[in-house]
């Protein structure tokens, strides 16, 4: 626990859970802190420190007129950034249950091409459908579903021996070829 005033907040002291600290940085400033705990309880696995404003993890990596990928989880987002940050921007809403805020939509709309790579499970598929419904009503040019060849997400794909970078390079190359074919017809 820490005194709230040490964090620029009022009220009761802050609970700072033990675990992997995931800072949500935008414009060079921490806007939210999330902690991945060791809990087996899904409700306690990711905890947020009071006072933050989560809206789009990795927002600063989404560059106007460049490709980007929206992933379900923050750790998948970090893995993809580590493996392919020179290929595309990486971002996450933090959960497949969350929909993008107007602020997040403005960032995502800037991407030249936006992949969505939510988990290949029931929750991820439902979240992807909700996301695509929302994005279809915006200026977002193209949103394409992308799933790893094996595993439910990029992390499990990597654990199974897959190359996250090669997977993404192939996806980008397929889109480049498809765009060239459309332009040539």
LOKOLTOR-188338 format. One record per residue: x, y, z of N, C-alpha, C, O in turn; residue number from 1; residue in one letter. Coordinates in steps of 0.02 Angstrom, whole numbers. Layout:
residues N
+--------+--------+--------+--------+--------+--------+--------+--------+--------+--------+--------+--------+-----+----+
:   n_c1 :   n_c2 :   n_c3 :  ca_c1 :  ca_c2 :  ca_c3 :   c_c1 :   c_c2 :   c_c3 :   o_c1 :   o_c2 :   o_c3 :   i : aa :
+--------+--------+--------+--------+--------+--------+--------+--------+--------+--------+--------+--------+-----+----+
:      X :      Y :      Z :      X :      Y :      Z :      X :      Y :      Z :      X :      Y :      Z : NUM :  A :
...
+--------+--------+--------+--------+--------+--------+--------+--------+--------+--------+--------+--------+-----+----+
//
This chain:
residues 185
+--------+--------+--------+--------+--------+--------+--------+--------+--------+--------+--------+--------+-----+----+
:   n_c1 :   n_c2 :   n_c3 :  ca_c1 :  ca_c2 :  ca_c3 :   c_c1 :   c_c2 :   c_c3 :   o_c1 :   o_c2 :   o_c3 :   i : aa :
+--------+--------+--------+--------+--------+--------+--------+--------+--------+--------+--------+--------+-----+----+
:     42 :    -59 :      0 :      0 :      0 :      0 :     44 :     62 :      0 :    100 :     61 :     25 :   1 :  X :
:     18 :    116 :    -28 :     55 :    179 :    -31 :      6 :    236 :    -16 :    -52 :    232 :    -34 :   2 :  X :
:     31 :    288 :     16 :    -13 :    346 :     29 :    -37 :    375 :    -38 :      2 :    384 :    -84 :   3 :  X :
:   -102 :    389 :    -42 :   -131 :    416 :   -104 :    -98 :    481 :   -125 :    -88 :    493 :   -184 :   4 :  X :
:    -81 :    523 :    -76 :    -50 :    588 :    -92 :     18 :    581 :   -126 :     40 :    625 :   -163 :   5 :  X :
:     53 :    524 :   -112 :    118 :    512 :   -145 :    108 :    501 :   -221 :    155 :    508 :   -260 :   6 :  X :
:     47 :    484 :   -240 :     31 :    471 :   -310 :    -11 :    528 :   -340 :    -37 :    522 :   -395 :   7 :  X :
:    -17 :    583 :   -303 :    -56 :    640 :   -327 :   -131 :    629 :   -324 :   -169 :    661 :   -361 :   8 :  X :
:   -153 :    584 :   -279 :   -224 :    569 :   -274 :   -249 :    585 :   -204 :   -210 :    594 :   -157 :   9 :  X :
:   -314 :    588 :   -197 :   -347 :    598 :   -133 :   -375 :    532 :   -109 :   -378 :    483 :   -146 :  10 :  X :
:   -395 :    531 :    -46 :   -430 :    473 :    -20 :   -385 :    421 :     11 :   -329 :    435 :     33 :  11 :  X :
:   -412 :    361 :     13 :   -378 :    305 :     45 :   -313 :    288 :      8 :   -303 :    304 :    -50 :  12 :  X :
:   -270 :    254 :     45 :   -206 :    234 :     16 :   -218 :    186 :    -43 :   -269 :    153 :    -48 :  13 :  X :
:   -169 :    184 :    -86 :   -173 :    143 :   -146 :   -147 :     73 :   -133 :    -99 :     63 :    -97 :  14 :  X :
:   -181 :     25 :   -163 :   -158 :    -43 :   -162 :   -115 :    -54 :   -223 :   -137 :    -44 :   -280 :  15 :  X :
:    -53 :    -75 :   -212 :     -6 :    -89 :   -266 :      7 :   -164 :   -266 :     48 :   -189 :   -226 :  16 :  X :
:    -26 :   -202 :   -310 :    -18 :   -274 :   -310 :     52 :   -295 :   -333 :     85 :   -260 :   -370 :  17 :  X :
:     72 :   -354 :   -309 :    137 :   -383 :   -329 :    127 :   -418 :   -396 :     80 :   -456 :   -406 :  18 :  X :
:    174 :   -405 :   -441 :    171 :   -439 :   -506 :    211 :   -400 :   -559 :    253 :   -358 :   -542 :  19 :  X :
:    196 :   -415 :   -621 :    229 :   -382 :   -677 :    192 :   -316 :   -690 :    132 :   -316 :   -703 :  20 :  X :
:    228 :   -261 :   -686 :    198 :   -194 :   -695 :    197 :   -178 :   -769 :    247 :   -181 :   -804 :  21 :  X :
:    137 :   -160 :   -793 :    126 :   -144 :   -864 :    103 :    -72 :   -869 :     44 :    -57 :   -860 :  22 :  X :
:    150 :    -26 :   -882 :    131 :     45 :   -887 :     99 :     60 :   -956 :    126 :     40 :  -1007 :  23 :  X :
:     43 :     94 :   -955 :     10 :    116 :  -1016 :     35 :    187 :  -1028 :     15 :    234 :   -994 :  24 :  X :
:     80 :    195 :  -1077 :    113 :    259 :  -1089 :     85 :    291 :  -1152 :     78 :    258 :  -1204 :  25 :  X :
:     68 :    354 :  -1147 :     44 :    392 :  -1204 :     76 :    461 :  -1201 :     74 :    494 :  -1150 :  26 :  X :
:    105 :    480 :  -1257 :    137 :    546 :  -1259 :    194 :    551 :  -1209 :    207 :    605 :  -1182 :  27 :  X :
:    228 :    495 :  -1196 :    284 :    495 :  -1150 :    264 :    497 :  -1076 :    308 :    504 :  -1033 :  28 :  X :
:    200 :    492 :  -1062 :    176 :    494 :   -992 :    138 :    431 :   -975 :    102 :    403 :  -1017 :  29 :  X :
:    146 :    408 :   -913 :    108 :    350 :   -890 :     36 :    373 :   -875 :     25 :    416 :   -833 :  30 :  X :
:    -11 :    343 :   -910 :    -81 :    361 :   -899 :   -119 :    309 :   -859 :   -174 :    321 :   -835 :  31 :  X :
:    -88 :    250 :   -852 :   -122 :    195 :   -817 :    -70 :    143 :   -799 :    -22 :    132 :   -836 :  32 :  X :
:    -78 :    111 :   -742 :    -35 :     55 :   -722 :    -78 :     -7 :   -712 :   -128 :     -6 :   -675 :  33 :  X :
:    -58 :    -60 :   -744 :    -92 :   -123 :   -737 :    -39 :   -172 :   -712 :     20 :   -167 :   -729 :  34 :  X :
:    -59 :   -220 :   -671 :    -13 :   -268 :   -643 :    -38 :   -339 :   -658 :    -95 :   -356 :   -643 :  35 :  X :
:      5 :   -379 :   -689 :    -10 :   -450 :   -702 :     12 :   -487 :   -640 :     72 :   -492 :   -626 :  36 :  X :
:    -36 :   -515 :   -603 :    -21 :   -550 :   -541 :    -12 :   -625 :   -556 :    -21 :   -646 :   -613 :  37 :  X :
:      6 :   -663 :   -506 :     13 :   -735 :   -514 :    -51 :   -772 :   -498 :    -52 :   -834 :   -495 :  38 :  X :
:   -105 :   -736 :   -486 :   -169 :   -767 :   -467 :   -196 :   -813 :   -522 :   -188 :   -798 :   -582 :  39 :  X :
:   -226 :   -867 :   -502 :   -259 :   -912 :   -550 :   -332 :   -891 :   -561 :   -365 :   -915 :   -607 :  40 :  X :
:   -356 :   -845 :   -520 :   -424 :   -819 :   -526 :   -424 :   -767 :   -582 :   -390 :   -716 :   -577 :  41 :  X :
:   -462 :   -779 :   -636 :   -462 :   -732 :   -692 :   -481 :   -660 :   -672 :   -459 :   -612 :   -704 :  42 :  X :
:   -520 :   -653 :   -619 :   -540 :   -586 :   -596 :   -484 :   -550 :   -560 :   -486 :   -489 :   -552 :  43 :  X :
:   -433 :   -587 :   -539 :   -377 :   -558 :   -502 :   -311 :   -560 :   -541 :   -259 :   -538 :   -516 :  44 :  X :
:   -313 :   -585 :   -602 :   -252 :   -594 :   -642 :   -222 :   -527 :   -663 :   -161 :   -518 :   -660 :  45 :  X :
:   -264 :   -481 :   -685 :   -241 :   -414 :   -705 :   -276 :   -364 :   -660 :   -337 :   -359 :   -661 :  46 :  X :
:   -237 :   -327 :   -621 :   -265 :   -276 :   -577 :   -238 :   -208 :   -597 :   -181 :   -201 :   -618 :  47 :  X :
:   -280 :   -158 :   -589 :   -261 :    -89 :   -606 :   -250 :    -49 :   -543 :   -285 :    -58 :   -493 :  48 :  X :
:   -202 :     -4 :   -546 :   -189 :     42 :   -491 :   -238 :    100 :   -498 :   -245 :    129 :   -552 :  49 :  X :
:   -271 :    117 :   -445 :   -321 :    170 :   -445 :   -291 :    236 :   -470 :   -233 :    252 :   -456 :  50 :  X :
:   -331 :    273 :   -508 :   -310 :    338 :   -532 :   -289 :    340 :   -605 :   -277 :    394 :   -632 :  51 :  X :
:   -284 :    282 :   -637 :   -263 :    280 :   -707 :   -322 :    287 :   -755 :   -380 :    285 :   -735 :  52 :  X :
:   -305 :    296 :   -817 :   -355 :    303 :   -870 :   -335 :    259 :   -929 :   -304 :    283 :   -976 :  53 :  X :
:   -354 :    194 :   -927 :   -336 :    150 :   -982 :   -379 :    165 :  -1044 :   -441 :    168 :  -1039 :  54 :  X :
:   -348 :    173 :  -1100 :   -387 :    183 :  -1161 :   -357 :    147 :  -1220 :   -395 :    120 :  -1261 :  55 :  X :
:   -291 :    145 :  -1228 :   -262 :    107 :  -1283 :   -188 :     95 :  -1267 :   -146 :    139 :  -1275 :  56 :  X :
:   -173 :     34 :  -1244 :   -104 :     16 :  -1230 :    -66 :     14 :  -1297 :    -89 :    -17 :  -1345 :  57 :  X :
:     -9 :     48 :  -1300 :     31 :     51 :  -1361 :      9 :    104 :  -1410 :     30 :    103 :  -1468 :  58 :  X :
:    -32 :    150 :  -1388 :    -58 :    202 :  -1434 :     -2 :    239 :  -1470 :    -10 :    256 :  -1529 :  59 :  X :
:     53 :    251 :  -1437 :    109 :    288 :  -1468 :    143 :    248 :  -1524 :    181 :    277 :  -1562 :  60 :  X :
:    131 :    183 :  -1529 :    163 :    143 :  -1581 :    123 :    144 :  -1646 :    148 :    124 :  -1698 :  61 :  X :
:     61 :    167 :  -1643 :     19 :    170 :  -1703 :     36 :    235 :  -1740 :     21 :    290 :  -1717 :  62 :  X :
:     68 :    226 :  -1798 :     93 :    282 :  -1838 :     44 :    295 :  -1895 :     24 :    248 :  -1929 :  63 :  X :
:     26 :    357 :  -1907 :    -19 :    372 :  -1963 :      8 :    344 :  -2029 :     68 :    350 :  -2043 :  64 :  X :
:    -36 :    315 :  -2067 :    -21 :    288 :  -2133 :     27 :    228 :  -2132 :     58 :    213 :  -2183 :  65 :  X :
:     34 :    195 :  -2076 :     73 :    133 :  -2071 :     27 :     78 :  -2044 :    -23 :     93 :  -2013 :  66 :  X :
:     43 :     15 :  -2056 :      1 :    -39 :  -2031 :      5 :    -45 :  -1955 :     55 :    -25 :  -1924 :  67 :  X :
:    -48 :    -73 :  -1925 :    -50 :    -84 :  -1853 :    -90 :   -147 :  -1839 :   -126 :   -172 :  -1881 :  68 :  X :
:    -81 :   -172 :  -1778 :   -118 :   -232 :  -1757 :   -147 :   -218 :  -1688 :   -113 :   -193 :  -1644 :  69 :  X :
:   -211 :   -235 :  -1679 :   -245 :   -229 :  -1615 :   -252 :   -299 :  -1586 :   -284 :   -343 :  -1616 :  70 :  X :
:   -221 :   -309 :  -1528 :   -220 :   -375 :  -1496 :   -264 :   -374 :  -1434 :   -281 :   -321 :  -1408 :  71 :  X :
:   -283 :   -433 :  -1412 :   -327 :   -438 :  -1354 :   -291 :   -419 :  -1290 :   -317 :   -380 :  -1250 :  72 :  X :
:   -233 :   -446 :  -1280 :   -199 :   -436 :  -1216 :   -136 :   -394 :  -1220 :   -105 :   -389 :  -1273 :  73 :  X :
:   -119 :   -364 :  -1164 :    -60 :   -322 :  -1159 :      4 :   -362 :  -1169 :     50 :   -338 :  -1202 :  74 :  X :
:      9 :   -421 :  -1140 :     70 :   -461 :  -1148 :     80 :   -483 :  -1220 :    136 :   -485 :  -1244 :  75 :  X :
:     26 :   -501 :  -1255 :     31 :   -516 :  -1327 :     56 :   -454 :  -1364 :     97 :   -460 :  -1410 :  76 :  X :
:     30 :   -397 :  -1345 :     50 :   -334 :  -1378 :    125 :   -321 :  -1369 :    159 :   -301 :  -1416 :  77 :  X :
:    149 :   -333 :  -1309 :    221 :   -324 :  -1296 :    263 :   -373 :  -1336 :    315 :   -355 :  -1363 :  78 :  X :
:    240 :   -436 :  -1340 :    277 :   -486 :  -1379 :    280 :   -466 :  -1453 :    333 :   -469 :  -1483 :  79 :  X :
:    223 :   -446 :  -1481 :    222 :   -427 :  -1552 :    266 :   -366 :  -1564 :    301 :   -362 :  -1614 :  80 :  X :
:    264 :   -318 :  -1518 :    307 :   -259 :  -1524 :    381 :   -279 :  -1522 :    421 :   -255 :  -1562 :  81 :  X :
:    398 :   -324 :  -1476 :    467 :   -347 :  -1470 :    490 :   -381 :  -1535 :    547 :   -371 :  -1556 :  82 :  X :
:    448 :   -420 :  -1565 :    467 :   -460 :  -1624 :    460 :   -423 :  -1690 :    495 :   -440 :  -1738 :  83 :  X :
:    416 :   -372 :  -1694 :    402 :   -343 :  -1760 :    387 :   -269 :  -1758 :    347 :   -244 :  -1798 :  84 :  X :
:    419 :   -232 :  -1713 :    404 :   -160 :  -1708 :    423 :   -120 :  -1768 :    399 :    -64 :  -1778 :  85 :  X :
:    467 :   -146 :  -1810 :    485 :   -111 :  -1871 :    435 :   -124 :  -1928 :    439 :    -92 :  -1981 :  86 :  X :
:    389 :   -172 :  -1918 :    341 :   -189 :  -1969 :    273 :   -155 :  -1960 :    240 :   -136 :  -2008 :  87 :  X :
:    252 :   -147 :  -1896 :    186 :   -120 :  -1883 :    180 :    -97 :  -1810 :    219 :   -117 :  -1767 :  88 :  X :
:    132 :    -53 :  -1798 :    117 :    -31 :  -1730 :     77 :    -85 :  -1695 :     43 :   -125 :  -1727 :  89 :  X :
:     80 :    -86 :  -1629 :     45 :   -136 :  -1589 :      6 :   -102 :  -1534 :     32 :    -58 :  -1500 :  90 :  X :
:    -57 :   -122 :  -1525 :    -99 :    -91 :  -1474 :   -148 :   -141 :  -1446 :   -161 :   -193 :  -1476 :  91 :  X :
:   -176 :   -125 :  -1388 :   -226 :   -167 :  -1355 :   -273 :   -123 :  -1314 :   -252 :    -73 :  -1286 :  92 :  X :
:   -335 :   -144 :  -1312 :   -383 :   -111 :  -1268 :   -379 :   -142 :  -1198 :   -411 :   -118 :  -1151 :  93 :  X :
:   -340 :   -195 :  -1191 :   -330 :   -228 :  -1127 :   -376 :   -287 :  -1115 :   -366 :   -325 :  -1068 :  94 :  X :
:   -425 :   -295 :  -1158 :   -472 :   -350 :  -1151 :   -516 :   -353 :  -1213 :   -529 :   -302 :  -1245 :  95 :  X :
:   -538 :   -413 :  -1230 :   -584 :   -419 :  -1288 :   -654 :   -395 :  -1269 :   -696 :   -387 :  -1313 :  96 :  X :
:   -666 :   -383 :  -1206 :   -732 :   -359 :  -1184 :   -739 :   -283 :  -1191 :   -794 :   -256 :  -1188 :  97 :  X :
:   -682 :   -248 :  -1199 :   -684 :   -175 :  -1204 :   -691 :   -153 :  -1276 :   -664 :   -184 :  -1322 :  98 :  X :
:   -728 :   -100 :  -1285 :   -734 :    -69 :  -1351 :   -693 :     -5 :  -1351 :   -684 :     26 :  -1299 :  99 :  X :
:   -668 :     16 :  -1409 :   -627 :     76 :  -1411 :   -666 :    139 :  -1396 :   -723 :    148 :  -1418 : 100 :  X :
:   -635 :    182 :  -1356 :   -664 :    248 :  -1342 :   -657 :    291 :  -1404 :   -621 :    273 :  -1450 : 101 :  X :
:   -692 :    348 :  -1407 :   -682 :    393 :  -1464 :   -609 :    412 :  -1473 :   -585 :    418 :  -1530 : 102 :  X :
:   -573 :    422 :  -1418 :   -502 :    438 :  -1422 :   -461 :    382 :  -1454 :   -418 :    394 :  -1496 : 103 :  X :
:   -475 :    320 :  -1433 :   -441 :    262 :  -1461 :   -459 :    254 :  -1535 :   -416 :    237 :  -1576 : 104 :  X :
:   -522 :    265 :  -1552 :   -542 :    260 :  -1622 :   -504 :    309 :  -1666 :   -484 :    291 :  -1722 : 105 :  X :
:   -493 :    369 :  -1642 :   -456 :    419 :  -1681 :   -385 :    395 :  -1696 :   -358 :    407 :  -1750 : 106 :  X :
:   -354 :    360 :  -1648 :   -287 :    333 :  -1659 :   -290 :    275 :  -1708 :   -250 :    272 :  -1755 : 107 :  X :
:   -336 :    229 :  -1698 :   -340 :    170 :  -1741 :   -358 :    188 :  -1813 :   -336 :    155 :  -1860 : 108 :  X :
:   -398 :    240 :  -1822 :   -418 :    262 :  -1889 :   -358 :    287 :  -1930 :   -362 :    288 :  -1992 : 109 :  X :
:   -305 :    306 :  -1897 :   -246 :    331 :  -1932 :   -206 :    276 :  -1966 :   -166 :    289 :  -2012 : 110 :  X :
:   -215 :    214 :  -1944 :   -176 :    159 :  -1972 :   -193 :    149 :  -2045 :   -252 :    152 :  -2065 : 111 :  X :
:   -143 :    137 :  -2085 :   -153 :    123 :  -2157 :   -192 :     58 :  -2165 :   -236 :     53 :  -2208 : 112 :  X :
:   -175 :     10 :  -2125 :   -206 :    -56 :  -2125 :   -208 :    -78 :  -2052 :   -158 :    -73 :  -2017 : 113 :  X :
:   -266 :   -102 :  -2030 :   -272 :   -123 :  -1960 :   -291 :   -196 :  -1958 :   -343 :   -217 :  -1984 : 114 :  X :
:   -247 :   -236 :  -1927 :   -262 :   -306 :  -1913 :   -294 :   -310 :  -1844 :   -278 :   -270 :  -1800 : 115 :  X :
:   -338 :   -358 :  -1835 :   -366 :   -374 :  -1770 :   -346 :   -445 :  -1756 :   -360 :   -490 :  -1796 : 116 :  X :
:   -313 :   -457 :  -1699 :   -289 :   -524 :  -1682 :   -309 :   -543 :  -1611 :   -267 :   -556 :  -1569 : 117 :  X :
:   -374 :   -543 :  -1600 :   -399 :   -565 :  -1535 :   -390 :   -641 :  -1529 :   -381 :   -675 :  -1580 : 118 :  X :
:   -393 :   -666 :  -1469 :   -382 :   -737 :  -1456 :   -431 :   -780 :  -1495 :   -488 :   -762 :  -1506 : 119 :  X :
:   -407 :   -839 :  -1517 :   -448 :   -887 :  -1552 :   -483 :   -931 :  -1501 :   -468 :   -991 :  -1494 : 120 :  X :
:   -529 :   -901 :  -1464 :   -571 :   -937 :  -1417 :   -640 :   -904 :  -1418 :   -650 :   -854 :  -1453 : 121 :  X :
:   -687 :   -930 :  -1381 :   -756 :   -905 :  -1383 :   -760 :   -831 :  -1364 :   -791 :   -792 :  -1399 : 122 :  X :
:   -727 :   -812 :  -1310 :   -728 :   -741 :  -1289 :   -695 :   -696 :  -1340 :   -720 :   -642 :  -1355 : 123 :  X :
:   -637 :   -718 :  -1366 :   -602 :   -679 :  -1415 :   -642 :   -669 :  -1479 :   -643 :   -614 :  -1507 : 124 :  X :
:   -676 :   -721 :  -1501 :   -717 :   -716 :  -1562 :   -776 :   -669 :  -1551 :   -793 :   -629 :  -1595 : 125 :  X :
:   -807 :   -673 :  -1492 :   -864 :   -628 :  -1478 :   -839 :   -556 :  -1474 :   -872 :   -510 :  -1500 : 126 :  X :
:   -781 :   -545 :  -1443 :   -753 :   -478 :  -1439 :   -734 :   -451 :  -1507 :   -744 :   -392 :  -1521 : 127 :  X :
:   -708 :   -494 :  -1550 :   -690 :   -474 :  -1618 :   -752 :   -453 :  -1657 :   -750 :   -403 :  -1694 : 128 :  X :
:   -806 :   -489 :  -1649 :   -868 :   -470 :  -1684 :   -893 :   -402 :  -1661 :   -913 :   -360 :  -1702 : 129 :  X :
:   -891 :   -390 :  -1595 :   -912 :   -324 :  -1569 :   -866 :   -269 :  -1595 :   -889 :   -216 :  -1616 : 130 :  X :
:   -801 :   -282 :  -1595 :   -753 :   -233 :  -1619 :   -764 :   -217 :  -1693 :   -766 :   -159 :  -1712 : 131 :  X :
:   -773 :   -269 :  -1734 :   -783 :   -257 :  -1805 :   -847 :   -218 :  -1818 :   -850 :   -177 :  -1863 : 132 :  X :
:   -899 :   -232 :  -1778 :   -962 :   -194 :  -1785 :   -950 :   -120 :  -1771 :   -974 :    -77 :  -1808 : 133 :  X :
:   -913 :   -104 :  -1718 :   -899 :    -34 :  -1701 :   -854 :     -2 :  -1754 :   -868 :     54 :  -1777 : 134 :  X :
:   -802 :    -37 :  -1775 :   -755 :     -8 :  -1823 :   -787 :      1 :  -1892 :   -767 :     44 :  -1930 : 135 :  X :
:   -837 :    -40 :  -1909 :   -871 :    -33 :  -1973 :   -908 :     33 :  -1978 :   -924 :     56 :  -2034 : 136 :  X :
:   -923 :     64 :  -1922 :   -959 :    127 :  -1921 :   -913 :    188 :  -1917 :   -935 :    244 :  -1904 : 137 :  X :
:   -848 :    177 :  -1929 :   -799 :    231 :  -1922 :   -763 :    241 :  -1988 :   -779 :    212 :  -2039 : 138 :  X :
:   -713 :    284 :  -1986 :   -671 :    299 :  -2044 :   -617 :    248 :  -2055 :   -579 :    254 :  -2103 : 139 :  X :
:   -612 :    197 :  -2012 :   -559 :    147 :  -2019 :   -564 :    115 :  -2088 :   -617 :     87 :  -2105 : 140 :  X :
:   -511 :    117 :  -2126 :   -513 :     94 :  -2195 :   -525 :     19 :  -2199 :   -575 :     -3 :  -2227 : 141 :  X :
:   -479 :    -19 :  -2172 :   -485 :    -91 :  -2176 :   -466 :   -122 :  -2109 :   -415 :   -104 :  -2080 : 142 :  X :
:   -506 :   -167 :  -2085 :   -490 :   -205 :  -2024 :   -493 :   -278 :  -2045 :   -545 :   -303 :  -2067 : 143 :  X :
:   -437 :   -312 :  -2037 :   -433 :   -381 :  -2058 :   -418 :   -426 :  -1999 :   -374 :   -413 :  -1958 : 144 :  X :
:   -456 :   -481 :  -1994 :   -444 :   -530 :  -1942 :   -380 :   -567 :  -1958 :   -365 :   -583 :  -2015 : 145 :  X :
:   -342 :   -580 :  -1906 :   -278 :   -615 :  -1914 :   -270 :   -661 :  -1854 :   -272 :   -640 :  -1797 : 146 :  X :
:   -260 :   -725 :  -1869 :   -249 :   -774 :  -1817 :   -183 :   -810 :  -1830 :   -165 :   -823 :  -1887 : 147 :  X :
:   -146 :   -826 :  -1777 :    -84 :   -865 :  -1788 :   -100 :   -933 :  -1817 :   -155 :   -959 :  -1806 : 148 :  X :
:    -54 :   -963 :  -1853 :    -66 :  -1029 :  -1883 :    -83 :  -1083 :  -1831 :   -122 :  -1129 :  -1846 : 149 :  X :
:    -54 :  -1079 :  -1772 :    -70 :  -1126 :  -1717 :    -72 :  -1087 :  -1652 :    -41 :  -1034 :  -1647 : 150 :  X :
:   -108 :  -1113 :  -1604 :   -114 :  -1079 :  -1539 :   -170 :  -1029 :  -1540 :   -195 :  -1009 :  -1593 : 151 :  X :
:   -190 :  -1007 :  -1480 :   -246 :   -961 :  -1476 :   -227 :   -888 :  -1481 :   -270 :   -845 :  -1493 : 152 :  X :
:   -162 :   -873 :  -1473 :   -139 :   -803 :  -1476 :    -65 :   -803 :  -1493 :    -33 :   -855 :  -1495 : 153 :  X :
:    -36 :   -744 :  -1505 :     35 :   -741 :  -1523 :     82 :   -773 :  -1471 :    132 :   -803 :  -1490 : 154 :  X :
:     66 :   -766 :  -1408 :    108 :   -795 :  -1356 :    108 :   -871 :  -1360 :    161 :   -902 :  -1357 : 155 :  X :
:     49 :   -902 :  -1366 :     48 :   -975 :  -1371 :     80 :   -998 :  -1436 :    113 :  -1050 :  -1437 : 156 :  X :
:     71 :   -961 :  -1490 :    104 :   -976 :  -1554 :    180 :   -977 :  -1545 :    214 :  -1024 :  -1567 : 157 :  X :
:    207 :   -926 :  -1511 :    279 :   -923 :  -1499 :    302 :   -981 :  -1454 :    354 :  -1011 :  -1466 : 158 :  X :
:    262 :   -997 :  -1403 :    279 :  -1053 :  -1358 :    280 :  -1120 :  -1396 :    317 :  -1166 :  -1378 : 159 :  X :
:    240 :  -1124 :  -1449 :    238 :  -1186 :  -1489 :    292 :  -1187 :  -1543 :    293 :  -1232 :  -1585 : 160 :  X :
:    336 :  -1136 :  -1542 :    392 :  -1135 :  -1589 :    381 :  -1091 :  -1650 :    425 :  -1089 :  -1694 : 161 :  X :
:    325 :  -1057 :  -1654 :    311 :  -1015 :  -1712 :    350 :   -950 :  -1710 :    368 :   -925 :  -1657 : 162 :  X :
:    362 :   -922 :  -1769 :    395 :   -857 :  -1774 :    343 :   -803 :  -1783 :    310 :   -798 :  -1835 : 163 :  X :
:    334 :   -762 :  -1732 :    286 :   -707 :  -1734 :    303 :   -660 :  -1791 :    259 :   -637 :  -1827 : 164 :  X :
:    366 :   -645 :  -1798 :    388 :   -599 :  -1850 :    371 :   -625 :  -1920 :    343 :   -589 :  -1961 : 165 :  X :
:    388 :   -689 :  -1934 :    374 :   -718 :  -1999 :    299 :   -719 :  -2013 :    278 :   -705 :  -2069 : 166 :  X :
:    259 :   -736 :  -1963 :    186 :   -737 :  -1970 :    160 :   -668 :  -1991 :    119 :   -663 :  -2036 : 167 :  X :
:    185 :   -616 :  -1958 :    162 :   -548 :  -1974 :    189 :   -524 :  -2042 :    154 :   -490 :  -2079 : 168 :  X :
:    251 :   -542 :  -2057 :    279 :   -524 :  -2123 :    236 :   -554 :  -2179 :    221 :   -521 :  -2228 : 169 :  X :
:    218 :   -617 :  -2171 :    176 :   -650 :  -2221 :    108 :   -616 :  -2228 :     83 :   -607 :  -2283 : 170 :  X :
:     78 :   -598 :  -2172 :     13 :   -564 :  -2173 :     18 :   -498 :  -2210 :    -26 :   -481 :  -2250 : 171 :  X :
:     71 :   -460 :  -2196 :     80 :   -395 :  -2230 :     94 :   -405 :  -2304 :     68 :   -367 :  -2346 : 172 :  X :
:    133 :   -455 :  -2321 :    147 :   -469 :  -2392 :     84 :   -489 :  -2428 :     73 :   -468 :  -2485 : 173 :  X :
:     41 :   -530 :  -2397 :    -22 :   -549 :  -2429 :    -65 :   -488 :  -2443 :    -97 :   -483 :  -2495 : 174 :  X :
:    -66 :   -441 :  -2396 :   -107 :   -381 :  -2406 :    -77 :   -336 :  -2460 :   -114 :   -304 :  -2498 : 175 :  X :
:    -11 :   -333 :  -2464 :     21 :   -294 :  -2516 :      5 :   -323 :  -2585 :     -9 :   -286 :  -2632 : 176 :  X :
:      8 :   -389 :  -2590 :     -8 :   -423 :  -2653 :    -81 :   -412 :  -2671 :    -97 :   -398 :  -2729 : 177 :  X :
:   -126 :   -417 :  -2621 :   -197 :   -407 :  -2634 :   -210 :   -335 :  -2657 :   -250 :   -324 :  -2702 : 178 :  X :
:   -176 :   -286 :  -2626 :   -184 :   -216 :  -2646 :   -158 :   -205 :  -2717 :   -189 :   -169 :  -2756 : 179 :  X :
:   -102 :   -237 :  -2734 :    -74 :   -230 :  -2801 :   -122 :   -261 :  -2852 :   -130 :   -234 :  -2907 : 180 :  X :
:   -153 :   -317 :  -2835 :   -199 :   -350 :  -2881 :   -261 :   -306 :  -2892 :   -287 :   -302 :  -2948 : 181 :  X :
:   -285 :   -274 :  -2839 :   -343 :   -229 :  -2846 :   -326 :   -169 :  -2889 :   -366 :   -148 :  -2931 : 182 :  X :
:   -266 :   -142 :  -2879 :   -245 :    -83 :  -2917 :   -233 :    -98 :  -2990 :   -242 :    -55 :  -3033 : 183 :  X :
:   -212 :   -160 :  -3005 :   -196 :   -180 :  -3073 :   -256 :   -201 :  -3113 :   -250 :   -210 :  -3174 : 184 :  X :
:   -314 :   -210 :  -3082 :   -371 :   -235 :  -3120 :   -414 :   -181 :  -3146 :   -465 :   -195 :  -3179 : 185 :  X :
+--------+--------+--------+--------+--------+--------+--------+--------+--------+--------+--------+--------+-----+----+
//
